[in-house]
Amino acid sequence: MLTILLFGTSLAAVAAIRFADFASASNVMTVGDARISGHVLRLTTSHRSRAGAAWFRDKQSIASGFETTFQFQLTGNGGLGHGADGFAFVLQNTGVTALGGLGAAGGFAVATPENGSRPGIPWSISIFFDTFKNSDEGDPSGNYVSFRTYGRPAEMHWPEARLASTRHLRVHLKDNKVHTAQIVFRPPILAVYLDDSTHPDLQAPVDLSIVVDREGSAWVGFTASTGAGYENHDILNWSFDGAKVSSSAAAVSSDITYLMWSCLPNRNLCTPERATVEPNGAVYHVVLPANQEWGASIPNPSGRTLVVTNSHGIICWDTNSGVDGCSGPSGNGTAAGAGFLDPGAPTGALILSTREGRTWFSVNHRIGTGFKDNEGFFEFDVELK
């Protein structure tokens, strides 16, 4: 059973994790070099070649959205680069003993050969606060944030896939000061705010399908690592709120869903390689990629009435606009206007058109432009009446 949320939902926070400090955090599980030191969660000490992780004991609901805030402080900077390598907030479905490699691996990724070739954490998405420029990994600087992902164990390699990254930050991560990070996920947009930012320092669409279980939950926590450079990676406090869907939400459950591993490369949201139409009597099951204009159709020679049911999925056409540039099958709530396939339907909505004996389906987008860069898909059933 897969539950997917469509847009137009109202999200109410559910208090899940609250640590003003870590003095009594018995439900935080530490791994590797991580320790609770007094009131502080210390992921690594300021020594060479360390890796640590800390996970909240119980899985948290994340598929519908979440918000987490924590303060961190990086001190004792030394060695190569005057401090390394950084820490990550991680979503994963491996377990509370999960830990990745040293050095550039950040405690979540596969370690480089010179750092022991340690395995990474499969089924994970990491928000990495990177404090060292590894040129061979393609790092843009020694002070940036990136979204990283690992899927199935057989797909794990170094360097790991980078979904999005900043080039640099206005905040200097390893200046020994206390900094605040807020991470917000409103499907499908993941955003990071640092200190007093009113606009995201980094945001991008992110597909959580490799992370969540059937209930939409995963373990949440932190990792960090050092190599030839080192620093104390300290988390000072932490709150985490999962999102509860209100009664006005459009939530759809389906026993049939697209096989998520048949996706186009280099896209943050799974975008199928091609549309699929599976007939079953008078009902058709359709998977419609977001990047194809009128990309799927079914035979309808007599122009019969169609009923679309079990529609779900998320597509994005403008990630710079955050959630306003993405939608579920009902669209983003505002009429598209002139120049769109259906001017009267909302932007991004699932639309249909019957002509020449077939009924065609599409995402509502500008005619002839922009489709190729769209991400995601809609999945639905069609019944001929």
C-alpha positions in Angstrom: 0.0 0.0 0.0 1.5 3.3 -1.1 0.2 6.6 0.3 1.1 9.7 -1.7 0.1 13.3 -0.8 -1.2 15.7 -3.4 -0.8 19.4 -3.2 -3.3 21.7 -1.6 -2.8 19.9 1.7 -2.8 21.7 5.1 0.0 20.6 7.3 -0.1 20.7 11.1 3.0 19.9 13.0 3.2 17.0 15.3 5.8 17.4 18.1 8.1 14.4 17.8 11.6 15.3 19.0 12.5 18.0 21.4 16.0 18.4 22.9 16.9 21.7 24.5 20.2 19.9 25.0 21.4 16.3 25.1 22.0 15.8 28.9 19.1 13.3 29.2 18.8 12.0 25.6 18.5 8.3 26.3 16.6 7.8 23.1 19.4 9.0 20.9 21.5 6.1 19.7 25.2 6.9 19.1 27.4 4.9 16.7 31.2 4.9 16.0 33.0 7.9 17.5 29.8 9.8 18.4 29.2 10.5 22.1 27.0 12.6 24.3 29.5 14.8 26.1 27.8 16.7 29.0 24.9 18.6 27.3 26.3 18.3 23.8 26.0 15.6 21.1 29.6 15.3 19.8 29.6 13.5 16.5 33.4 13.5 16.2 36.2 14.8 18.3 38.9 17.0 16.8 41.2 14.1 15.8 42.2 12.5 12.6 40.2 9.8 10.9 37.0 9.7 12.9 33.4 9.0 11.9 30.3 9.1 14.1 26.5 9.0 13.8 23.5 9.6 16.1 20.0 8.5 15.4 16.7 9.0 17.2 15.6 5.6 18.3 12.2 5.6 16.8 11.3 6.2 13.1 9.7 9.5 12.2 6.9 10.2 9.7 8.5 12.2 6.9 6.7 11.5 3.6 4.0 14.1 4.2 6.6 16.8 5.1 8.7 17.7 8.1 10.6 20.5 9.7 13.7 20.2 11.8 15.8 22.8 13.6 19.1 22.4 15.4 22.1 24.5 16.5 25.7 23.3 15.7 29.2 24.4 16.5 32.4 23.3 14.8 35.5 23.9 17.0 39.1 22.7 17.4 39.8 23.1 13.7 43.1 21.6 12.7 45.1 19.6 10.2 44.5 19.7 6.4 42.4 22.7 5.5 42.3 24.0 9.1 39.3 21.8 9.8 37.3 19.0 8.1 35.2 17.3 6.9 31.7 18.4 7.9 28.5 16.9 9.2 25.1 15.8 7.7 21.5 15.6 8.7 20.4 12.2 7.3 17.2 10.4 6.5 17.6 6.7 6.2 15.9 3.3 6.3 18.9 1.1 7.2 18.8 1.2 11.0 20.1 2.9 14.2 23.5 1.3 13.8 24.1 2.8 10.4 27.4 4.6 9.8 29.4 5.5 6.6 33.0 6.3 5.9 35.7 8.7 7.1 37.0 11.9 5.6 35.1 13.1 2.5 32.4 10.4 3.1 30.9 12.6 5.9 30.0 9.6 8.0 27.2 8.6 5.5 28.9 7.9 2.2 31.2 5.2 0.9 34.7 6.0 2.0 37.4 6.8 -0.5 40.1 4.0 -1.0 42.6 6.0 1.0 40.1 6.2 3.9 39.6 2.4 4.1 36.8 1.8 1.5 34.2 1.7 4.3 30.6 1.1 3.0 28.1 3.9 3.2 24.5 4.1 4.4 22.1 2.7 1.7 18.5 3.9 1.4 19.6 7.4 2.6 19.3 11.1 1.7 21.8 13.5 3.4 21.9 17.2 3.8 25.7 17.7 4.0 27.3 20.7 5.6 30.7 20.4 3.9 33.8 22.1 5.4 36.6 20.9 3.2 37.0 21.2 -0.6 37.7 17.7 -2.1 38.7 18.7 -5.6 38.6 15.1 -6.9 35.0 14.9 -5.7 34.0 18.1 -7.6 33.4 20.1 -4.4 32.7 23.8 -5.3 34.3 25.1 -2.1 35.2 24.2 1.4 32.0 25.9 2.8 28.8 24.8 1.2 25.7 22.7 1.6 24.6 19.8 -0.7 21.8 17.2 -0.9 23.3 13.7 -1.4 21.6 10.4 -2.0 22.3 6.7 -1.8 19.8 4.1 -3.1 20.2 0.3 -3.3 23.4 -1.2 -1.9 24.5 -2.4 -5.4 24.3 1.3 -6.7 26.6 2.7 -4.0 29.8 4.2 -5.1 32.1 7.2 -4.4 31.5 10.0 -5.0 27.7 9.7 -4.2 25.1 11.4 -6.3 24.7 15.1 -5.6 21.1 16.2 -6.1 21.8 19.9 -5.5 24.4 22.2 -3.9 25.4 25.7 -3.2 28.7 27.1 -4.4 29.5 28.8 -1.2 27.6 30.2 1.8 27.4 33.6 3.4 27.7 31.8 6.8 31.1 30.4 7.6 30.4 26.9 9.0 33.7 26.4 10.8 34.2 29.8 12.4 33.8 28.4 15.9 30.5 30.2 16.4 27.1 28.7 17.1 24.9 28.5 14.0 21.3 27.5 13.5 20.1 25.3 10.7 16.4 24.8 9.7 15.5 22.1 7.2 12.0 22.1 5.8 10.4 19.5 3.5 7.1 20.4 1.8 6.8 17.7 -0.8 8.6 17.6 -3.0 10.8 20.6 -2.1 13.6 20.3 0.4 15.0 23.6 1.7 17.8 24.6 4.1 17.9 27.9 6.0 21.0 29.0 8.0 20.9 31.5 10.9 18.6 34.4 10.1 17.9 33.5 6.4 14.5 34.4 5.2 15.1 32.7 1.9 16.5 29.2 1.5 20.2 28.9 1.2 19.5 25.8 -0.8 16.3 24.3 -2.1 15.5 21.5 -4.7 12.9 18.8 -5.4 13.8 15.6 -3.7 12.2 12.1 -4.1 12.0 10.4 -0.7 10.8 7.1 -2.3 14.2 5.3 -1.5 14.1 6.5 2.1 10.6 5.9 3.4 9.0 2.6 4.4 5.3 1.7 3.6 4.1 4.0 6.4 6.1 6.9 5.1 8.6 6.8 7.9 12.4 6.7 8.3 15.1 7.1 10.9 16.5 10.6 11.3 19.8 11.8 12.8 23.3 13.1 12.2 26.6 11.9 10.9 30.1 13.5 10.7 33.6 12.6 9.8 37.2 13.8 9.9 40.3 12.8 7.8 43.6 14.5 7.5 41.7 17.6 8.6 39.6 17.5 11.8 37.3 19.4 14.1 34.8 18.9 16.8 31.3 18.4 15.2 28.8 19.3 17.9 25.0 19.4 17.8 23.8 21.6 20.7 20.0 21.2 20.5 17.5 19.6 18.1 13.8 19.7 17.3 11.9 17.6 14.7 8.3 17.9 13.7 6.7 15.5 11.3 3.6 16.8 9.3 0.1 15.5 10.0 -2.3 15.7 7.1 -5.5 17.6 7.9 -9.0 16.6 6.8 -8.7 18.9 3.8 -5.7 17.0 2.4 -6.0 15.1 -0.9 -4.4 11.8 0.1 -4.8 8.9 -2.3 -3.8 5.2 -1.6 -3.0 2.8 -4.3 -2.0 -0.8 -4.4 -0.3 -0.3 -7.8 2.5 2.1 -8.3 5.2 2.7 -10.8 8.4 0.8 -10.5 10.7 3.6 -9.2 13.9 2.2 -10.6 12.9 2.7 -14.2 13.7 6.4 -14.1 15.6 8.9 -16.3 19.0 9.7 -15.0 20.1 13.1 -13.6 16.7 14.1 -12.3 15.8 14.6 -8.6 12.2 13.3 -9.0 11.7 9.9 -10.6 10.7 10.7 -14.2 9.8 7.5 -16.2 11.6 6.8 -19.4 8.3 6.5 -21.2 4.6 6.5 -20.6 2.9 3.2 -19.9 -0.8 2.2 -20.5 -2.0 -1.1 -19.2 -5.5 -2.2 -20.2 -7.6 -4.3 -18.0 -11.1 -4.7 -19.5 -12.7 -1.2 -19.5 -10.1 0.2 -17.1 -6.6 1.4 -18.1 -3.8 2.0 -15.7 -1.6 4.9 -16.9 1.8 6.3 -15.9 2.3 9.7 -17.5 5.8 11.3 -17.3 5.8 15.0 -16.7 8.2 15.8 -19.5 5.9 14.6 -22.3 3.3 16.8 -23.9 0.2 14.7 -24.5 2.4 11.8 -23.7 -0.2 9.0 -23.2 -3.4 8.0 -24.8 -6.1 5.3 -24.8 -8.5 4.2 -27.7 -11.9 5.9 -27.5 -13.4 5.7 -31.0 -17.0 6.5 -29.9 -16.0 9.4 -27.6 -17.2 7.8 -24.5 -17.2 9.5 -21.1 -14.0 8.9 -19.0 -13.7 8.7 -15.3 -10.2 9.2 -13.8 -9.6 7.6 -10.4 -6.7 6.8 -8.0 -4.7 9.7 -9.4 -1.5 10.5 -7.5 2.0 11.7 -8.1 4.0 14.9 -8.0 5.5 16.8 -10.9 7.7 20.0 -11.0 8.2 22.5 -13.8 9.9 25.4 -12.0 12.0 24.4 -8.9 13.1 28.0 -8.4 9.6 28.8 -7.3 9.6 26.1 -4.6 6.3 24.3 -4.1 4.6 26.9 -6.3 6.5 25.3 -9.2 5.2 21.8 -8.5 1.9 20.1 -8.2 -0.2 17.0 -7.9 -2.8 15.9 -10.5 -5.2 18.7 -9.3 -2.7 21.4 -10.2 -1.4 24.4 -8.2 -4.8 26.0 -7.7 -4.6 28.9 -10.2 -5.9 28.9 -13.8 -3.1 28.5 -16.3 -4.3 31.1 -18.8 -3.4 31.8 -22.4 -0.6 29.8 -24.0 -1.2 26.6 -22.0 -2.6 23.3 -23.2 -5.8 24.0 -21.2 -6.1 27.7 -20.3 -8.9 27.1 -17.9 -7.3 24.3 -15.9 -4.7 24.9 -13.2 -1.0 24.9 -14.1 0.5 21.5 -13.7 -2.9 19.7 -13.6 -3.7 16.4 -15.2 -5.7 17.2 -18.3 -7.3 15.2 -21.1 -8.4 15.7 -24.7 -10.4 13.4 -27.0 -9.7 13.6 -30.7 -9.5 11.3 -33.8 -10.7 8.3 -31.8 -8.3 8.5 -28.9 -8.3 10.3 -25.5 -4.9 11.9 -24.7 -3.5 12.8 -21.3 -0.9 15.5 -20.4 0.4 17.7 -17.7 -1.0 21.2 -18.2 2.0 23.3 -19.3 2.9 25.9 -22.0 2.2 24.7 -25.5 5.4 23.3 -27.2 7.9 24.7 -24.6 9.4 23.6 -21.4 8.2 20.0 -21.2 11.6 18.4 -21.6 12.9 19.7 -18.3 9.8 18.7 -16.2 10.4 16.1 -13.5 8.1 13.5 -11.9 5.0 11.7 -13.1 1.3 11.2 -12.6 -0.2 7.7 -12.2 -4.0 7.0 -12.5 -6.7 4.7 -13.6 -9.1 5.5 -16.4 -12.5 3.9 -16.8 -14.6 4.1 -20.0 -18.3 4.6 -19.2 
